Amino acid sequence: MKLLYKNIIINSLASLLIIFVGGVITYFFIVNKIKQESHEHLFSEKATVEEKLKKGLLPTQLQNNIGDEIIIKEISALSNKKPFFKTVTKEEEANEEEEESYFEAQAIVFDCAVGDKYYNITIAKLYDNDEALGENILNAVMISAILMVLAIVFINTFIYRKIWAPFYFTLKVLKNFTISKRDTLKFPRANTAEFEQLNNAITLMAKKISHDYLSLKEFTENASHEIQTPLAVINSKIEMCLQDTQLSPQQAKMLMEASYAVNNLVNLNKGLIVLAKLDNNQIDLPVDVNISKKIYKRLDLFEDFIQEKDIDVNLKIDDNVVIKTDPVLAGILFDNLIKNAIKHNLPSGGKIDIEVTTALIKIANTGVQPKANTDKFFERFYKDGASDSLGLGLAIVKKICEIYNFTILYNYKDGLHTITLNIK
């Protein structure tokens, strides 16, 4: 989830919580204020009633303009030393068609002595502590919450997007940055200090990475080039020595072993160069490659090895299957798959099944059951048992598949090793 949307969610939830708590506090504050004002007004009404009674007005003359309702009862003696408040429920007058409704009222109850007579007086005054008050407060809170959330969304979407524009530009530059092309990172000056510091740190890091990459690349290329020459010289000298008819059987055996070791070094050097180029994306732009024709050509190159091991090749190849790839990498891919199928086949009399469609490439070969975890087959320098393989062929295949987003799967069943490439 983007940081922008996280800000919107967090700020919205926080605002809703604050508004809810504030609404509850406001509600109780208003209710308490209404009660307080009602009590003050009732105290004033009490003083007025007492004053008028002491001036000689009859209780029946006090029904008007005193509270919303006044009840005066004559009593034999004073019982309430202090006035007290209570909440009473009053029924609202309604027509026959209307439902009855009730209102709460605050009432003050007190005793009053006028001459030799005593009265118990209740003055009630309606106040707005009804459902309408709660609904009004709730509506105000909900409207405030909606407006607050809309404001937060607007601020985050439009204002924050502008504030974070340098950050997104930095991401865009980094996505397009390629070390192998010797790109130079260029950022416009940011008005925000943190983004300016980030850009400066990234620029310094990119320069160091580019320098280290070029140094490593130069070392690899020079080392590979320098190694090839002495290996070629050693190999030619060994071949010349092998042509000497005066060699003893033991000497010839030692030279053959040396030649085998040199050839392994040559192949290892080539494999590492290919992997280094793949790791650094030093590949040509993909073009349409007819892999059907490509596989036929590769099979022709390995025809002698296939006949030598008496391998039966079964082909099920659709014509003109085309994928976008580097033609050189396509050749390396199929060379390694076919060489692997030949090398790890039965000593003789085995078979290779090759199936090519627009969706997949499947190469299966007979062979002994794997002795170890097959998940390691695509790791560099991994060898199964006493195999004389360098352990780079399938690693190169996997790397090429990763570059072009091909899915590669291995399976062993009924004596068949099967490698499947999903190319769709």
Stockholm file with secondary structure:
# STOCKHOLM 1.0

chainA/1-424         MKLLYKNIIINSLASLLIIFVGGVITYFFIVNKIKQESHEHLFSEKATVEEKLKKGLLPTQLQNNIGDEIIIKEISALSNKKPFFKTVTKEEEANEEEEESYFEAQAIVFDCAVGDKYYNITIAKLYDNDEALGENILNAVMISAILMVLAIVFINTFIYRKIWAPFYFTLKVLKNFTISKRDTLKFPRANTAEFEQLNNAITLMAKKISHDYLSLKEFTENASHEIQTPLAVINSKIEMCLQDTQLSPQQAKMLMEASYAVNNLVNLNKGLIVLAKLDNNQIDLPVDVNISKKIYKRLDLFEDFIQEKDIDVNLKIDDNVVIKTDPVLAGILFDNLIKNAIKHNLPSGGKIDIEVTTALIKIANTGVQPKANTDKFFERFYKDGASDSLGLGLAIVKKICEIYNFTILYNYKDGLHTITLNIK
#=GR chainA/1-424 SS CCHHHHHHHHHHHHHHHHHHHHHHHHHHHHHHHHHHHHHHHHHHHHHHHHHHHHTTCCGGGGSSSSSSEEEEEEESSCCCSSCEEEEEEEEECCCSSSCCEEEEEEEEEEEEEETTEEEEEEEEEECSCSHHHHHHHHHHHHHHHHHHHHHHHHIIIIIIHHHTHHHHHHHHHHHTCCTTTTCCCCCCCCSSHHHHHHHHHHHHHHHHHHHHHHHHHHHHHHHHHHHHHHHHHHHHHHHHHHTCTTCCHHHHHHHHHHHHHHHHHHHHHHHHHHHHHHHTTCCCCCEEEEHHHHHHHHHHHTHHHHHHTTCEEEEEECTTCEEEECHHHHHHHHHHHHHHHHHTSCSSSCEEEEEECSSEEEEEEECCCCSSCGGGGGSTTCCCTTCCCCSCHHHHHHHHHHHTTCEEEEEEETTEEEEEEECC
#=GC SS_cons         CCHHHHHHHHHHHHHHHHHHHHHHHHHHHHHHHHHHHHHHHHHHHHHHHHHHHHTTCCGGGGSSSSSSEEEEEEESSCCCSSCEEEEEEEEECCCSSSCCEEEEEEEEEEEEEETTEEEEEEEEEECSCSHHHHHHHHHHHHHHHHHHHHHHHHIIIIIIHHHTHHHHHHHHHHHTCCTTTTCCCCCCCCSSHHHHHHHHHHHHHHHHHHHHHHHHHHHHHHHHHHHHHHHHHHHHHHHHHHTCTTCCHHHHHHHHHHHHHHHHHHHHHHHHHHHHHHHTTCCCCCEEEEHHHHHHHHHHHTHHHHHHTTCEEEEEECTTCEEEECHHHHHHHHHHHHHHHHHTSCSSSCEEEEEECSSEEEEEEECCCCSSCGGGGGSTTCCCTTCCCCSCHHHHHHHHHHHTTCEEEEEEETTEEEEEEECC
//
